[in-house]
Amino acid sequence: MSPLNTHTLRWRGGWARIGPFRSNGDVARLTMGVDAPPSASVIERCLGEAQARSYKAVVTNALSAADSMPFVAAGFSVRERLHLLAHDLHQPPPIAGATRRARRHDHGPVLDLDATAFDAEWRLDDGGLAEVLRATPVTRFRVTPELASTISGYAVTGRSGRTGYLQRIAVHADARRRGHGRALVADALRWLSRRSVDRALVNTQLDNDAALALYESSGFRRLPVGLCVLGRTL
C-alpha cells in the first residue's frame, strides 16, 4: 500500500484512513482513530468512499468489543480474533540485549524480515510499514544487530497520551530463540516507562504461542476480552 493511495476522512472526534489491504488491490483496509465507537453514518461514509474507489471488500483494523458493535450492525463479520495483553509498567523488564534506532535504509531489510515472520495476508509492504510508523503521535522504531547481511529483528512502539502500544515486532526466522525478541520487548517497555505511560498494550493471534510466551514472560497479562478484525464485501 502506498501512502499516495491512502485517503483520510476526518470528522469531529475521529478520523479514518482507507487504502489497499496489503498487496490486494480489491480489498480496502479501514483504519480508524476515534474517541468513541463510530456512528452508523460515519461507517456508511467510509464504505461509500471505499466503493467510490472501486474496492470490492473492506477489512478493519483490530477493534475492541465496544468499537466493533457499530460495524457488526453495518454488516461486518469477524475475520479474525486476537488476544489483547496489557503491561502496567510498574516493573519493566531489564535490558535484555542490544538494539539500535532504525534508519531509512533499514526499511527494505525490515520488510524482508517481516515476510519471514508473517503469512502472506498479514505481512507488511512499504505502505503497511508507513502506516504502522504513523499510527501514533510518538513512535520508536528499533532493530537488533545484523544477521549475516540483514537485521535479525525489529519492533515499532507507539505512544498516545498515557497509553503505549507494542505495534509490531518480528524476529527473522533464522534468528529465533536467541533473545532478540526479548531485547526488543524490554527496550519498548523501558522506553514507555520513562515517558510516564500508564499501560502498554499488545495483541497477537490466538494460535501464536511463541509470541504469547514472550509477552507473558516479559510481564504482560492477557485481558479477559480480546480484539477482532472485521470484514465485509461491498
FILO-559362 format. One line per field, with one value per atom (N, C-alpha, C): residue number from 1; residue in one letter; atom name; x, y, z. Coordinates in steps of 0.05 Angstrom, whole numbers, plus 5000, padded with zeros to 4 digits. Example, Ala and Ser with C-alpha at 12.3 -4.5 7.8 and 13.67 -1.06 7.14 Angstrom:
<nodes>
num [1; 1; 1; 2; 2; 2]
residuo [a; a; a; s; s; s]
atomo [N; CA; C; N; CA; C]
east [5264; 5246; 5264; 5257; 5273; 5258]
north [4886; 4910; 4934; 4955; 4979; 5001]
up [5156; 5156; 5156; 5142; 5143; 5157]
</nodes>
This chain:
<nodes>
num [1; 1; 1; 2; 2; 2; 3; 3; 3; 4; 4; 4; 5; 5; 5; 6; 6; 6; 7; 7; 7; 8; 8; 8; 9; 9; 9; 10; 10; 10; 11; 11; 11; 12; 12; 12; 13; 13; 13; 14; 14; 14; 15; 15; 15; 16; 16; 16; 17; 17; 17; 18; 18; 18; 19; 19; 19; 20; 20; 20; 21; 21; 21; 22; 22; 22; 23; 23; 23; 24; 24; 24; 25; 25; 25; 26; 26; 26; 27; 27; 27; 28; 28; 28; 29; 29; 29; 30; 30; 30; 31; 31; 31; 32; 32; 32; 33; 33; 33; 34; 34; 34; 35; 35; 35; 36; 36; 36; 37; 37; 37; 38; 38; 38; 39; 39; 39; 40; 40; 40; 41; 41; 41; 42; 42; 42; 43; 43; 43; 44; 44; 44; 45; 45; 45; 46; 46; 46; 47; 47; 47; 48; 48; 48; 49; 49; 49; 50; 50; 50; 51; 51; 51; 52; 52; 52; 53; 53; 53; 54; 54; 54; 55; 55; 55; 56; 56; 56; 57; 57; 57; 58; 58; 58; 59; 59; 59; 60; 60; 60; 61; 61; 61; 62; 62; 62; 63; 63; 63; 64; 64; 64; 65; 65; 65; 66; 66; 66; 67; 67; 67; 68; 68; 68; 69; 69; 69; 70; 70; 70; 71; 71; 71; 72; 72; 72; 73; 73; 73; 74; 74; 74; 75; 75; 75; 76; 76; 76; 77; 77; 77; 78; 78; 78; 79; 79; 79; 80; 80; 80; 81; 81; 81; 82; 82; 82; 83; 83; 83; 84; 84; 84; 85; 85; 85; 86; 86; 86; 87; 87; 87; 88; 88; 88; 89; 89; 89; 90; 90; 90; 91; 91; 91; 92; 92; 92; 93; 93; 93; 94; 94; 94; 95; 95; 95; 96; 96; 96; 97; 97; 97; 98; 98; 98; 99; 99; 99; 100; 100; 100; 101; 101; 101; 102; 102; 102; 103; 103; 103; 104; 104; 104; 105; 105; 105; 106; 106; 106; 107; 107; 107; 108; 108; 108; 109; 109; 109; 110; 110; 110; 111; 111; 111; 112; 112; 112; 113; 113; 113; 114; 114; 114; 115; 115; 115; 116; 116; 116; 117; 117; 117; 118; 118; 118; 119; 119; 119; 120; 120; 120; 121; 121; 121; 122; 122; 122; 123; 123; 123; 124; 124; 124; 125; 125; 125; 126; 126; 126; 127; 127; 127; 128; 128; 128; 129; 129; 129; 130; 130; 130; 131; 131; 131; 132; 132; 132; 133; 133; 133; 134; 134; 134; 135; 135; 135; 136; 136; 136; 137; 137; 137; 138; 138; 138; 139; 139; 139; 140; 140; 140; 141; 141; 141; 142; 142; 142; 143; 143; 143; 144; 144; 144; 145; 145; 145; 146; 146; 146; 147; 147; 147; 148; 148; 148; 149; 149; 149; 150; 150; 150; 151; 151; 151; 152; 152; 152; 153; 153; 153; 154; 154; 154; 155; 155; 155; 156; 156; 156; 157; 157; 157; 158; 158; 158; 159; 159; 159; 160; 160; 160; 161; 161; 161; 162; 162; 162; 163; 163; 163; 164; 164; 164; 165; 165; 165; 166; 166; 166; 167; 167; 167; 168; 168; 168; 169; 169; 169; 170; 170; 170; 171; 171; 171; 172; 172; 172; 173; 173; 173; 174; 174; 174; 175; 175; 175; 176; 176; 176; 177; 177; 177; 178; 178; 178; 179; 179; 179; 180; 180; 180; 181; 181; 181; 182; 182; 182; 183; 183; 183; 184; 184; 184; 185; 185; 185; 186; 186; 186; 187; 187; 187; 188; 188; 188; 189; 189; 189; 190; 190; 190; 191; 191; 191; 192; 192; 192; 193; 193; 193; 194; 194; 194; 195; 195; 195; 196; 196; 196; 197; 197; 197; 198; 198; 198; 199; 199; 199; 200; 200; 200; 201; 201; 201; 202; 202; 202; 203; 203; 203; 204; 204; 204; 205; 205; 205; 206; 206; 206; 207; 207; 207; 208; 208; 208; 209; 209; 209; 210; 210; 210; 211; 211; 211; 212; 212; 212; 213; 213; 213; 214; 214; 214; 215; 215; 215; 216; 216; 216; 217; 217; 217; 218; 218; 218; 219; 219; 219; 220; 220; 220; 221; 221; 221; 222; 222; 222; 223; 223; 223; 224; 224; 224; 225; 225; 225; 226; 226; 226; 227; 227; 227; 228; 228; 228; 229; 229; 229; 230; 230; 230; 231; 231; 231; 232; 232; 232; 233; 233; 233; 234; 234; 234]
residuo [m; m; m; s; s; s; p; p; p; l; l; l; n; n; n; t; t; t; h; h; h; t; t; t; l; l; l; r; r; r; w; w; w; r; r; r; g; g; g; g; g; g; w; w; w; a; a; a; r; r; r; i; i; i; g; g; g; p; p; p; f; f; f; r; r; r; s; s; s; n; n; n; g; g; g; d; d; d; v; v; v; a; a; a; r; r; r; l; l; l; t; t; t; m; m; m; g; g; g; v; v; v; d; d; d; a; a; a; p; p; p; p; p; p; s; s; s; a; a; a; s; s; s; v; v; v; i; i; i; e; e; e; r; r; r; c; c; c; l; l; l; g; g; g; e; e; e; a; a; a; q; q; q; a; a; a; r; r; r; s; s; s; y; y; y; k; k; k; a; a; a; v; v; v; v; v; v; t; t; t; n; n; n; a; a; a; l; l; l; s; s; s; a; a; a; a; a; a; d; d; d; s; s; s; m; m; m; p; p; p; f; f; f; v; v; v; a; a; a; a; a; a; g; g; g; f; f; f; s; s; s; v; v; v; r; r; r; e; e; e; r; r; r; l; l; l; h; h; h; l; l; l; l; l; l; a; a; a; h; h; h; d; d; d; l; l; l; h; h; h; q; q; q; p; p; p; p; p; p; p; p; p; i; i; i; a; a; a; g; g; g; a; a; a; t; t; t; r; r; r; r; r; r; a; a; a; r; r; r; r; r; r; h; h; h; d; d; d; h; h; h; g; g; g; p; p; p; v; v; v; l; l; l; d; d; d; l; l; l; d; d; d; a; a; a; t; t; t; a; a; a; f; f; f; d; d; d; a; a; a; e; e; e; w; w; w; r; r; r; l; l; l; d; d; d; d; d; d; g; g; g; g; g; g; l; l; l; a; a; a; e; e; e; v; v; v; l; l; l; r; r; r; a; a; a; t; t; t; p; p; p; v; v; v; t; t; t; r; r; r; f; f; f; r; r; r; v; v; v; t; t; t; p; p; p; e; e; e; l; l; l; a; a; a; s; s; s; t; t; t; i; i; i; s; s; s; g; g; g; y; y; y; a; a; a; v; v; v; t; t; t; g; g; g; r; r; r; s; s; s; g; g; g; r; r; r; t; t; t; g; g; g; y; y; y; l; l; l; q; q; q; r; r; r; i; i; i; a; a; a; v; v; v; h; h; h; a; a; a; d; d; d; a; a; a; r; r; r; r; r; r; r; r; r; g; g; g; h; h; h; g; g; g; r; r; r; a; a; a; l; l; l; v; v; v; a; a; a; d; d; d; a; a; a; l; l; l; r; r; r; w; w; w; l; l; l; s; s; s; r; r; r; r; r; r; s; s; s; v; v; v; d; d; d; r; r; r; a; a; a; l; l; l; v; v; v; n; n; n; t; t; t; q; q; q; l; l; l; d; d; d; n; n; n; d; d; d; a; a; a; a; a; a; l; l; l; a; a; a; l; l; l; y; y; y; e; e; e; s; s; s; s; s; s; g; g; g; f; f; f; r; r; r; r; r; r; l; l; l; p; p; p; v; v; v; g; g; g; l; l; l; c; c; c; v; v; v; l; l; l; g; g; g; r; r; r; t; t; t; l; l; l]
atomo [N; CA; C; N; CA; C; N; CA; C; N; CA; C; N; CA; C; N; CA; C; N; CA; C; N; CA; C; N; CA; C; N; CA; C; N; CA; C; N; CA; C; N; CA; C; N; CA; C; N; CA; C; N; CA; C; N; CA; C; N; CA; C; N; CA; C; N; CA; C; N; CA; C; N; CA; C; N; CA; C; N; CA; C; N; CA; C; N; CA; C; N; CA; C; N; CA; C; N; CA; C; N; CA; C; N; CA; C; N; CA; C; N; CA; C; N; CA; C; N; CA; C; N; CA; C; N; CA; C; N; CA; C; N; CA; C; N; CA; C; N; CA; C; N; CA; C; N; CA; C; N; CA; C; N; CA; C; N; CA; C; N; CA; C; N; CA; C; N; CA; C; N; CA; C; N; CA; C; N; CA; C; N; CA; C; N; CA; C; N; CA; C; N; CA; C; N; CA; C; N; CA; C; N; CA; C; N; CA; C; N; CA; C; N; CA; C; N; CA; C; N; CA; C; N; CA; C; N; CA; C; N; CA; C; N; CA; C; N; CA; C; N; CA; C; N; CA; C; N; CA; C; N; CA; C; N; CA; C; N; CA; C; N; CA; C; N; CA; C; N; CA; C; N; CA; C; N; CA; C; N; CA; C; N; CA; C; N; CA; C; N; CA; C; N; CA; C; N; CA; C; N; CA; C; N; CA; C; N; CA; C; N; CA; C; N; CA; C; N; CA; C; N; CA; C; N; CA; C; N; CA; C; N; CA; C; N; CA; C; N; CA; C; N; CA; C; N; CA; C; N; CA; C; N; CA; C; N; CA; C; N; CA; C; N; CA; C; N; CA; C; N; CA; C; N; CA; C; N; CA; C; N; CA; C; N; CA; C; N; CA; C; N; CA; C; N; CA; C; N; CA; C; N; CA; C; N; CA; C; N; CA; C; N; CA; C; N; CA; C; N; CA; C; N; CA; C; N; CA; C; N; CA; C; N; CA; C; N; CA; C; N; CA; C; N; CA; C; N; CA; C; N; CA; C; N; CA; C; N; CA; C; N; CA; C; N; CA; C; N; CA; C; N; CA; C; N; CA; C; N; CA; C; N; CA; C; N; CA; C; N; CA; C; N; CA; C; N; CA; C; N; CA; C; N; CA; C; N; CA; C; N; CA; C; N; CA; C; N; CA; C; N; CA; C; N; CA; C; N; CA; C; N; CA; C; N; CA; C; N; CA; C; N; CA; C; N; CA; C; N; CA; C; N; CA; C; N; CA; C; N; CA; C; N; CA; C; N; CA; C; N; CA; C; N; CA; C; N; CA; C; N; CA; C; N; CA; C; N; CA; C; N; CA; C; N; CA; C; N; CA; C; N; CA; C; N; CA; C; N; CA; C; N; CA; C; N; CA; C; N; CA; C; N; CA; C; N; CA; C; N; CA; C; N; CA; C; N; CA; C; N; CA; C; N; CA; C; N; CA; C; N; CA; C; N; CA; C; N; CA; C; N; CA; C; N; CA; C; N; CA; C; N; CA; C; N; CA; C; N; CA; C; N; CA; C; N; CA; C; N; CA; C; N; CA; C; N; CA; C; N; CA; C; N; CA; C; N; CA; C; N; CA; C; N; CA; C; N; CA; C; N; CA; C; N; CA; C; N; CA; C; N; CA; C; N; CA; C; N; CA; C; N; CA; C; N; CA; C; N; CA; C; N; CA; C; N; CA; C; N; CA; C; N; CA; C; N; CA; C; N; CA; C; N; CA; C; N; CA; C; N; CA; C; N; CA; C; N; CA; C; N; CA; C; N; CA; C; N; CA; C; N; CA; C; N; CA; C; N; CA; C; N; CA; C; N; CA; C]
east [5017; 5000; 5018; 5014; 5029; 5014; 5028; 5014; 4999; 5008; 4994; 4967; 4962; 4937; 4918; 4926; 4911; 4895; 4869; 4852; 4844; 4845; 4837; 4812; 4793; 4768; 4770; 4760; 4761; 4733; 4727; 4703; 4709; 4691; 4695; 4697; 4720; 4724; 4737; 4746; 4760; 4768; 4780; 4790; 4790; 4791; 4793; 4811; 4828; 4844; 4835; 4833; 4824; 4846; 4856; 4876; 4877; 4892; 4893; 4902; 4889; 4897; 4921; 4945; 4969; 4972; 4977; 4981; 4956; 4933; 4908; 4893; 4894; 4882; 4852; 4838; 4809; 4798; 4815; 4806; 4817; 4800; 4808; 4814; 4835; 4840; 4829; 4811; 4798; 4810; 4826; 4839; 4826; 4817; 4803; 4817; 4816; 4824; 4801; 4788; 4764; 4765; 4751; 4747; 4725; 4707; 4684; 4677; 4662; 4654; 4641; 4648; 4638; 4608; 4595; 4566; 4561; 4536; 4528; 4533; 4529; 4533; 4563; 4581; 4609; 4618; 4608; 4615; 4604; 4580; 4569; 4585; 4595; 4611; 4637; 4649; 4674; 4669; 4647; 4640; 4635; 4622; 4617; 4642; 4662; 4687; 4702; 4701; 4714; 4701; 4675; 4661; 4669; 4670; 4677; 4705; 4722; 4749; 4752; 4729; 4727; 4737; 4737; 4743; 4719; 4725; 4704; 4698; 4716; 4712; 4728; 4722; 4735; 4743; 4767; 4777; 4784; 4776; 4782; 4809; 4818; 4840; 4828; 4846; 4837; 4820; 4796; 4776; 4769; 4763; 4752; 4723; 4712; 4684; 4665; 4670; 4653; 4655; 4679; 4683; 4673; 4671; 4662; 4632; 4617; 4588; 4575; 4583; 4571; 4578; 4601; 4609; 4592; 4587; 4570; 4542; 4532; 4506; 4506; 4530; 4532; 4538; 4537; 4540; 4567; 4586; 4612; 4610; 4628; 4631; 4660; 4664; 4690; 4708; 4731; 4750; 4772; 4780; 4800; 4798; 4802; 4802; 4831; 4837; 4864; 4864; 4885; 4890; 4898; 4889; 4899; 4912; 4936; 4952; 4960; 4963; 4970; 4993; 5009; 5031; 5028; 5029; 5025; 5050; 5073; 5098; 5109; 5098; 5110; 5138; 5142; 5168; 5174; 5183; 5191; 5215; 5217; 5238; 5265; 5287; 5314; 5322; 5341; 5353; 5362; 5354; 5359; 5378; 5388; 5405; 5406; 5424; 5429; 5407; 5399; 5382; 5393; 5385; 5393; 5369; 5371; 5350; 5349; 5326; 5323; 5326; 5339; 5343; 5328; 5327; 5312; 5322; 5349; 5359; 5353; 5342; 5334; 5307; 5291; 5264; 5262; 5279; 5279; 5285; 5307; 5312; 5290; 5278; 5256; 5233; 5226; 5204; 5212; 5237; 5246; 5243; 5250; 5248; 5219; 5202; 5174; 5161; 5170; 5159; 5166; 5188; 5194; 5179; 5166; 5154; 5123; 5111; 5082; 5073; 5048; 5038; 5031; 5025; 5022; 5000; 4979; 4957; 4965; 4983; 4989; 5017; 5033; 5060; 5058; 5077; 5077; 5089; 5080; 5094; 5102; 5112; 5122; 5100; 5076; 5055; 5046; 5045; 5038; 5057; 5083; 5102; 5099; 5094; 5089; 5065; 5044; 5020; 5026; 5041; 5049; 5065; 5083; 5101; 5086; 5063; 5049; 5023; 5020; 4994; 4991; 5012; 5010; 5026; 5020; 5035; 5065; 5073; 5102; 5109; 5131; 5138; 5167; 5173; 5201; 5204; 5224; 5229; 5257; 5259; 5285; 5290; 5316; 5324; 5346; 5349; 5370; 5393; 5417; 5440; 5437; 5454; 5452; 5456; 5441; 5444; 5454; 5480; 5493; 5489; 5474; 5472; 5446; 5431; 5406; 5403; 5383; 5378; 5364; 5366; 5355; 5327; 5319; 5293; 5287; 5261; 5253; 5228; 5224; 5199; 5191; 5165; 5154; 5136; 5143; 5128; 5116; 5091; 5078; 5068; 5065; 5054; 5032; 5009; 4988; 4977; 4982; 4975; 4989; 4974; 4986; 4985; 4979; 4978; 5000; 5013; 5033; 5024; 5035; 5028; 5053; 5056; 5076; 5063; 5067; 5051; 5059; 5085; 5094; 5121; 5125; 5151; 5155; 5178; 5184; 5214; 5220; 5247; 5251; 5273; 5279; 5277; 5266; 5262; 5288; 5311; 5337; 5350; 5337; 5349; 5332; 5313; 5295; 5309; 5298; 5308; 5336; 5343; 5370; 5367; 5343; 5339; 5333; 5331; 5325; 5297; 5277; 5251; 5249; 5262; 5262; 5276; 5298; 5312; 5294; 5279; 5262; 5238; 5226; 5204; 5214; 5237; 5247; 5253; 5265; 5271; 5245; 5224; 5199; 5186; 5186; 5173; 5188; 5214; 5230; 5228; 5226; 5222; 5195; 5174; 5148; 5148; 5161; 5161; 5175; 5196; 5210; 5193; 5172; 5155; 5128; 5128; 5105; 5079; 5083; 5060; 5048; 5021; 5008; 5006; 5003; 4998; 5007; 5018; 5025; 5007; 4999; 4982; 4996; 4989; 4999; 4978; 4975; 4956; 4971; 4960; 4972; 4951; 4956; 4937; 4933; 4910; 4903; 4922; 4933; 4950; 4980; 4987; 5015; 5027; 5032; 5041; 5068; 5086; 5112; 5111; 5094; 5091; 5078; 5058; 5045; 5065; 5082; 5102; 5121; 5130; 5148; 5136; 5111; 5098; 5093; 5083; 5076; 5102; 5123; 5148; 5160; 5152; 5161; 5143; 5122; 5105; 5078; 5072; 5045; 5025; 5000; 4979; 4956; 4944; 4922; 4897; 4884; 4859; 4836; 4815; 4793; 4778; 4779; 4766; 4787; 4787; 4807; 4798; 4810; 4803; 4794; 4782; 4775; 4779; 4786; 4787; 4762; 4748; 4723; 4726; 4708; 4708; 4680; 4676; 4651; 4656; 4639; 4640; 4624; 4630; 4616; 4597]
north [4976; 5000; 5025; 5041; 5066; 5088; 5105; 5127; 5145; 5145; 5161; 5150; 5124; 5112; 5111; 5124; 5124; 5150; 5148; 5171; 5173; 5197; 5202; 5218; 5208; 5222; 5232; 5256; 5268; 5278; 5277; 5287; 5294; 5308; 5316; 5290; 5287; 5264; 5240; 5242; 5219; 5222; 5202; 5201; 5172; 5168; 5141; 5143; 5123; 5120; 5096; 5100; 5078; 5075; 5050; 5044; 5014; 5005; 4977; 4960; 4937; 4918; 4902; 4908; 4896; 4899; 4877; 4879; 4873; 4869; 4862; 4888; 4895; 4920; 4920; 4897; 4896; 4899; 4897; 4898; 4923; 4938; 4962; 4956; 4969; 4968; 4994; 4991; 5014; 5016; 5037; 5042; 5066; 5064; 5086; 5095; 5121; 5132; 5148; 5139; 5151; 5154; 5174; 5178; 5161; 5152; 5136; 5118; 5096; 5080; 5097; 5091; 5108; 5105; 5126; 5125; 5110; 5102; 5088; 5106; 5132; 5150; 5152; 5151; 5151; 5126; 5103; 5078; 5078; 5087; 5088; 5107; 5129; 5147; 5133; 5117; 5103; 5082; 5067; 5047; 5060; 5082; 5096; 5105; 5115; 5123; 5099; 5076; 5052; 5043; 5043; 5036; 5055; 5081; 5101; 5096; 5083; 5077; 5048; 5036; 5010; 4986; 4989; 4966; 4947; 4921; 4900; 4891; 4897; 4888; 4907; 4905; 4922; 4905; 4910; 4897; 4919; 4916; 4936; 4931; 4950; 4945; 4930; 4922; 4907; 4924; 4915; 4930; 4917; 4933; 4923; 4915; 4900; 4892; 4915; 4937; 4960; 4974; 4977; 4991; 4975; 4948; 4931; 4931; 4938; 4935; 4951; 4976; 4991; 4978; 4965; 4952; 4927; 4912; 4888; 4896; 4918; 4928; 4937; 4944; 4952; 4929; 4905; 4881; 4868; 4878; 4865; 4840; 4821; 4797; 4793; 4776; 4771; 4756; 4768; 4756; 4741; 4753; 4740; 4751; 4734; 4743; 4743; 4762; 4766; 4768; 4758; 4762; 4792; 4804; 4830; 4827; 4837; 4836; 4864; 4867; 4893; 4890; 4911; 4913; 4939; 4938; 4962; 4979; 4969; 4984; 4991; 4979; 4984; 4972; 4950; 4937; 4927; 4946; 4937; 4918; 4900; 4880; 4894; 4881; 4893; 4892; 4909; 4908; 4880; 4870; 4841; 4838; 4859; 4857; 4883; 4885; 4910; 4914; 4939; 4948; 4975; 4983; 5009; 5022; 5048; 5062; 5053; 5047; 5040; 5065; 5062; 5084; 5079; 5099; 5095; 5072; 5068; 5046; 5019; 5018; 4992; 4983; 5001; 4993; 4969; 4967; 4944; 4918; 4917; 4893; 4887; 4907; 4902; 4888; 4897; 4884; 4856; 4851; 4824; 4806; 4817; 4802; 4796; 4817; 4814; 4791; 4788; 4767; 4739; 4737; 4710; 4705; 4726; 4723; 4721; 4730; 4730; 4717; 4707; 4695; 4718; 4710; 4730; 4750; 4743; 4762; 4784; 4779; 4798; 4811; 4802; 4814; 4843; 4859; 4887; 4891; 4912; 4923; 4951; 4967; 4994; 5011; 5010; 5027; 5017; 4991; 4980; 4988; 4988; 4997; 5027; 5043; 5071; 5076; 5060; 5063; 5056; 5035; 5028; 5051; 5062; 5083; 5109; 5114; 5139; 5134; 5110; 5104; 5118; 5127; 5141; 5167; 5186; 5212; 5210; 5191; 5187; 5158; 5153; 5126; 5120; 5096; 5086; 5062; 5063; 5042; 5032; 5007; 4996; 4970; 4964; 4938; 4926; 4900; 4886; 4880; 4873; 4871; 4854; 4858; 4845; 4815; 4801; 4772; 4768; 4761; 4760; 4787; 4788; 4813; 4828; 4819; 4833; 4835; 4850; 4853; 4828; 4824; 4800; 4804; 4828; 4833; 4863; 4869; 4897; 4900; 4924; 4930; 4959; 4963; 4990; 4994; 5014; 5020; 5048; 5051; 5077; 5087; 5113; 5125; 5145; 5143; 5163; 5170; 5194; 5202; 5185; 5172; 5156; 5126; 5119; 5091; 5085; 5063; 5054; 5030; 5026; 5004; 4991; 4965; 4950; 4941; 4958; 4956; 4933; 4928; 4908; 4898; 4872; 4861; 4835; 4832; 4808; 4801; 4775; 4765; 4748; 4750; 4734; 4705; 4689; 4661; 4647; 4657; 4644; 4654; 4672; 4684; 4680; 4663; 4659; 4643; 4647; 4634; 4643; 4667; 4678; 4704; 4710; 4733; 4759; 4759; 4784; 4795; 4777; 4787; 4798; 4785; 4794; 4821; 4825; 4851; 4873; 4868; 4888; 4895; 4874; 4880; 4896; 4888; 4903; 4932; 4936; 4963; 4980; 4968; 4982; 4989; 4970; 4975; 4995; 4994; 5013; 5042; 5043; 5069; 5081; 5065; 5075; 5083; 5067; 5073; 5100; 5106; 5131; 5155; 5151; 5172; 5173; 5162; 5164; 5152; 5132; 5118; 5099; 5098; 5083; 5053; 5047; 5020; 5015; 4992; 4984; 4961; 4962; 4941; 4928; 4903; 4888; 4867; 4861; 4840; 4819; 4795; 4774; 4754; 4738; 4718; 4697; 4684; 4664; 4641; 4633; 4610; 4616; 4641; 4649; 4644; 4618; 4611; 4622; 4625; 4636; 4665; 4680; 4709; 4711; 4695; 4696; 4690; 4670; 4663; 4686; 4699; 4721; 4744; 4751; 4774; 4768; 4745; 4738; 4736; 4726; 4724; 4752; 4772; 4799; 4816; 4804; 4818; 4826; 4820; 4825; 4804; 4812; 4794; 4795; 4772; 4771; 4784; 4801; 4813; 4794; 4796; 4776; 4780; 4804; 4809; 4817; 4803; 4808; 4828; 4827; 4844; 4826; 4839; 4825; 4842; 4829; 4842; 4834; 4855; 4850; 4855; 4844; 4848; 4845; 4857; 4854; 4860; 4848; 4855; 4880; 4892; 4917; 4912]
up [5000; 5000; 5000; 4981; 4980; 4995; 5010; 5023; 5003; 4978; 4957; 4951; 4956; 4950; 4975; 4996; 5021; 5023; 5029; 5032; 5061; 5072; 5100; 5102; 5118; 5124; 5153; 5157; 5184; 5192; 5218; 5230; 5259; 5271; 5299; 5316; 5329; 5347; 5334; 5309; 5297; 5269; 5258; 5231; 5221; 5195; 5183; 5159; 5155; 5131; 5116; 5089; 5071; 5050; 5048; 5028; 5022; 5003; 4997; 5020; 5024; 5045; 5035; 5046; 5037; 5007; 4993; 4964; 4948; 4962; 4948; 4941; 4916; 4907; 4908; 4911; 4911; 4940; 4960; 4988; 5001; 5014; 5028; 5057; 5068; 5096; 5108; 5127; 5141; 5169; 5173; 5199; 5211; 5236; 5249; 5274; 5279; 5304; 5315; 5336; 5346; 5376; 5386; 5415; 5426; 5409; 5417; 5393; 5397; 5374; 5352; 5327; 5305; 5302; 5292; 5287; 5261; 5257; 5233; 5208; 5211; 5188; 5181; 5201; 5195; 5180; 5190; 5176; 5148; 5144; 5117; 5099; 5110; 5095; 5086; 5105; 5098; 5077; 5079; 5059; 5032; 5032; 5007; 4994; 5010; 4999; 4987; 5001; 4991; 4965; 4963; 4938; 4915; 4922; 4901; 4890; 4906; 4898; 4886; 4881; 4866; 4883; 4909; 4925; 4926; 4929; 4930; 4958; 4977; 5005; 5023; 5049; 5069; 5092; 5103; 5127; 5147; 5172; 5193; 5206; 5221; 5240; 5263; 5282; 5306; 5323; 5331; 5346; 5372; 5392; 5417; 5413; 5432; 5430; 5427; 5443; 5441; 5415; 5404; 5379; 5355; 5359; 5336; 5332; 5352; 5350; 5327; 5323; 5300; 5273; 5272; 5247; 5242; 5264; 5261; 5252; 5263; 5254; 5225; 5215; 5187; 5168; 5178; 5161; 5161; 5179; 5181; 5197; 5193; 5208; 5217; 5236; 5247; 5227; 5222; 5204; 5220; 5242; 5259; 5287; 5307; 5335; 5345; 5363; 5373; 5404; 5416; 5444; 5448; 5470; 5478; 5505; 5508; 5532; 5541; 5568; 5579; 5598; 5601; 5620; 5635; 5662; 5678; 5680; 5671; 5670; 5698; 5719; 5746; 5748; 5735; 5735; 5707; 5690; 5663; 5665; 5646; 5647; 5643; 5653; 5650; 5621; 5614; 5587; 5581; 5558; 5551; 5527; 5516; 5493; 5478; 5458; 5444; 5423; 5421; 5398; 5389; 5365; 5355; 5340; 5336; 5322; 5292; 5282; 5254; 5237; 5214; 5196; 5170; 5153; 5128; 5111; 5111; 5094; 5106; 5131; 5143; 5134; 5121; 5114; 5096; 5076; 5059; 5074; 5089; 5105; 5125; 5137; 5155; 5141; 5117; 5102; 5094; 5087; 5081; 5105; 5128; 5153; 5159; 5156; 5162; 5146; 5122; 5104; 5115; 5130; 5142; 5167; 5179; 5205; 5204; 5182; 5180; 5154; 5154; 5129; 5110; 5085; 5064; 5070; 5084; 5088; 5107; 5126; 5146; 5145; 5126; 5124; 5113; 5119; 5111; 5084; 5070; 5047; 5054; 5035; 5041; 5054; 5043; 5054; 5081; 5085; 5111; 5133; 5127; 5146; 5152; 5131; 5135; 5153; 5149; 5166; 5195; 5200; 5228; 5240; 5225; 5236; 5242; 5229; 5235; 5250; 5261; 5275; 5301; 5314; 5340; 5338; 5355; 5354; 5358; 5375; 5380; 5375; 5361; 5353; 5358; 5366; 5369; 5351; 5334; 5314; 5319; 5328; 5335; 5321; 5316; 5305; 5322; 5320; 5333; 5314; 5323; 5306; 5281; 5263; 5237; 5239; 5222; 5218; 5190; 5187; 5161; 5147; 5125; 5110; 5117; 5137; 5143; 5173; 5182; 5211; 5221; 5248; 5259; 5271; 5278; 5289; 5289; 5292; 5293; 5310; 5321; 5336; 5331; 5329; 5328; 5353; 5368; 5393; 5390; 5399; 5397; 5424; 5426; 5450; 5441; 5454; 5450; 5478; 5487; 5514; 5534; 5553; 5574; 5567; 5542; 5534; 5513; 5517; 5498; 5483; 5459; 5442; 5430; 5435; 5421; 5395; 5374; 5350; 5331; 5330; 5311; 5321; 5322; 5329; 5313; 5303; 5287; 5290; 5290; 5290; 5266; 5252; 5228; 5235; 5217; 5221; 5228; 5218; 5223; 5249; 5263; 5287; 5312; 5312; 5335; 5357; 5381; 5406; 5412; 5405; 5412; 5428; 5437; 5454; 5441; 5414; 5400; 5407; 5408; 5414; 5442; 5461; 5489; 5491; 5476; 5476; 5466; 5445; 5433; 5451; 5464; 5482; 5506; 5517; 5540; 5533; 5510; 5501; 5499; 5487; 5483; 5510; 5529; 5554; 5571; 5571; 5586; 5574; 5548; 5535; 5543; 5543; 5551; 5581; 5597; 5626; 5632; 5617; 5621; 5613; 5598; 5588; 5603; 5627; 5645; 5633; 5616; 5605; 5627; 5629; 5649; 5642; 5617; 5609; 5580; 5575; 5548; 5539; 5514; 5502; 5478; 5475; 5451; 5444; 5419; 5411; 5394; 5393; 5377; 5370; 5350; 5340; 5362; 5362; 5382; 5383; 5359; 5358; 5358; 5364; 5364; 5392; 5398; 5425; 5431; 5411; 5417; 5425; 5411; 5419; 5447; 5452; 5478; 5501; 5496; 5517; 5521; 5499; 5502; 5517; 5510; 5523; 5552; 5559; 5586; 5604; 5592; 5607; 5611; 5596; 5598; 5616; 5628; 5647; 5636; 5611; 5601; 5613; 5615; 5624; 5603; 5599; 5580; 5592; 5576; 5585; 5578; 5594; 5590; 5564; 5552; 5527; 5506; 5484; 5464; 5443; 5419; 5397; 5374; 5354; 5330; 5306; 5284; 5258; 5242; 5232; 5218; 5188; 5173; 5144; 5133; 5109; 5094; 5065; 5048; 5019; 5014; 4991; 4983; 4960]
</nodes>
